[in-house]
Structure formats: C-alpha cells, structure tokens
Amino acid sequence: MKTLNASFALLLLLILSGCTPRIEVAAPKEPITINMNVKIEHDINIKADKEVEALLNERK
C-alpha cells in the first residue's frame, strides 16, 4: 500500500510539474500610434500704466 501511495504521489508530482505557468514578454509587431487632436487657443492681454499708454498714443 505504501508503494502505491508513493507511486501515486510521484505520478501526481510529474503531472503538476508540467503545468507550471510561463510568462513571456514580447515587443508588438506594429508600432504604437497615438493620435492627439488638440486645438490650442490663447489670448494675450497686456496692461500698462496710464503714463505708458499716453506715451504710446503720442508716438502713433
């Protein structure tokens, strides 16, 4: 009976050792593309002193 249990345990060990998970890392065959549709709008506001505004208006 002991040899039967030992044989069963050995057989079970051999079967389970064949089921080990395997992890594989591979690069993709096609390049990765990222499409970004971006619309950028901006406003620039300049504040000046009254003296500077008067000076700029005189030069026009």
ABEGO torsion letter per residue (X at the ends): XAAAAAAAAAAAAAAAAAABBBBBBBBBABBBBBBBBBBBBBBBBBBBBAAAAAAAAAAX
